[in-house]
Amino acid sequence: MVETVTVTSKGQITIPSRLRRELKITEGEKLLVMREGNAIKMIPVPKLSRMAGIDRRIFKGRKPSQEIEEMREEWTGEFEEGISQT
């Protein structure tokens, strides 16, 4: 897929909707932006809650405890803070 986007006066671009849908990029989602030679590469930062799918089988039909939910939120915050510092 190749598309052209326009850079605004603020340096912003719009990611084409088809690409956002295919990559499941939603409003407020974080992206890593890297330079590779003369190219710019953007990679969606996975949310820890999405990566924690292993326990879905364990909790099938049950809801994880409040403690586990709070831990996930804390880890997600720490992960996102670490990403923003790079």
C-alpha positions, -999 to 999 in steps of 0.1 A, spaced: 0 0 0 14 34 -10 -4 66 -3 6 103 -2 0 124 29 5 161 34 26 176 63 8 205 80 24 237 93 26 220 127 45 190 112 14 167 115 2 141 91 -30 120 88 -25 83 87 -48 70 59 -80 55 73 -76 21 55 -41 17 71 -54 27 105 -82 1 103 -58 -26 91 -33 -19 119 -61 -13 144 -46 22 153 -72 41 174 -74 77 186 -49 84 214 -27 54 206 10 59 209 34 54 180 72 50 180 87 73 154 122 64 142 145 76 115 160 50 92 183 67 67 161 91 48 129 73 58 106 78 88 92 46 104 62 46 127 54 16 149 23 13 171 32 8 207 14 -23 219 -6 -18 251 3 -42 278 -34 -51 282 -33 -64 246 -2 -84 253 -16 -100 284 -38 -123 264 -23 -155 279 -45 -151 310 -77 -149 289 -81 -186 290 -75 -187 328 -101 -160 333 -126 -172 307 -161 -166 322 -146 -148 352 -133 -113 357 -97 -107 368 -94 -93 404 -92 -56 410 -56 -61 421 -47 -76 387 -65 -48 368 -47 -22 389 -14 -39 382 -20 -39 345 -28 -2 345 3 5 365 25 -15 342 9 1 311 17 36 327 53 27 334 58 12 299 43 43 282 64 66 305 96 47 295 87 49 258 81 87 261 116 91 276 134 75 247 
